């Protein structure tokens, strides 16, 4: 049963991150090729994006393709890249009509040139949309992001543009891929796994985690609302002591 709108309208998280896990297992359980699971997962991502936007969530980050995924078999990567191309070429009208702004984090230089161009075009064409910002983590790994950030800061120090003493938590945050977004308030991971798999390690220092058993294509708007409701029941202390 869906939760009452009065429950879901207050104390909403500003930013929700999702590890969309279980696409391959979903396909395997149905004797389908793995890519069929990712297609079903892409459709679920669309539904959850629409649901989040209607609820007033401002940022939704989706762990779409990890840096470790490059180590998978070539046939799987080729199938995934085909799906990514299709999404970037064909979802534009839906993104615009729903006011979705797309941003991408990760090392996009590893993608083929045409995919890099499609990403840049999608970001540019949706930059003025304001209903919700969907951040796609593509070729993304948090350790890689942090390493790239420190290389960037090291170059600034060597060039004389930054003093080592000026490197603070705020300086690092402003040089991460996610510099333009607030840290996630809530992480949802599907499929029953209970780990964060090299995803937003720096940014999730005080994020609330909700793990759900459903495989990602079997997730639902109702499950999304329940995860938010669970988040709303928690007291966020950010390391501060409270007697309550």
SULPERA-V297929 format. One record per helix or strand of 3 or more residues. SS is the DSSP state (2 for helix, 1 for strand). FROM is the first residue (numbers start at 0). TO is the last residue. If there is no record, write none. Layout:
((SS/FROM/TO) (SS/FROM/TO))
This chain:
((2/4/7) (1/14/18) (2/22/28) (2/33/54) (1/58/65) (2/66/70) (2/73/89) (2/91/96) (1/99/104) (2/107/109) (2/112/125) (1/131/139) (2/141/157) (2/163/165) (2/168/172) (1/185/188) (1/207/210) (2/215/217) (2/220/231))
